[in-house]
């Protein structure tokens, strides 16, 4: 997960969000929005799928069907 565009205490906001929604794992902070801009993200939430090599493979799968299809495609590649 990448937390973006938080204006006050981004780390606390990310921790609180993860606690409320039961999200576990690494959370990156993009307080300035620079990384989101590089990926072409203009709104949140946005799904960003990353391959095992750490490269961004897909940005923006939004519906459950799109997200499942994108994940399945990534798993078939590896």
N, C-alpha and C positions, 0 to 999 in steps of 0.2 A: 504494500500500500504506500502511496505517496500522498502526504498531506500537503495541500497547496493553498496559498492565499489566506492564511490565518494572519490576522493583524496583531493579536496580543497573545503571547505565550503559546506559540505553535506546538511545542512539545507537550504541554499540558493538555491542550485541545485534542491532540492526536491520541494521547493516552486515555483521556475520558471517552472519546469516540469508540476506541477499541474495547474498552471495558464495557460500555453500554451494549455494543453489538457482538461481543464475544469474539472479536478478531484477534488472532494470535499470529505472531511472525514479525518479520522486520517491517518497520515503518520508516520511510524516508521523509525528510522535511524539505519542502521547496517553498520557503517563505516568500521569495521574490517572484515566483512564477516563471523563472527563467527556463527551467527544465520543461515545464508544461508547455511553454511557448515553442520550444525546440521540437516537441512532439506534435505540435499543432492542436493542442487541447484548448478549447475555448469555454468549456463548462465542466462542472462536476456534478455527480460522479462520472468518471470515465474509466473504463477498463483498459488496462495496459497489460498485454501478455508478454512475458519475457521467457526466452528459451533457456535451456540448461547452460548455454554458453554466456548468458547474461545480456544478450542482444534483444532489443525490443523487436518483437515479431508481429504484433498486431495492436492497433490502438482503436478503441471505439466499439467493440462488440457490445451491444447494449441489451438486446433481448436475451432471455434465457436460451432460446434456440441458437441464436448467433454465438453466444458465449460457449455453449457446449460444442458447437461445430468447430469453432476456432481452437478450442482446447484439444478436441479430437484430432484436428489437422496437425497441431504441434506435436502431439504424442506419436502420431504416425511418422513424422519426420525423424524423430530421435531413435 
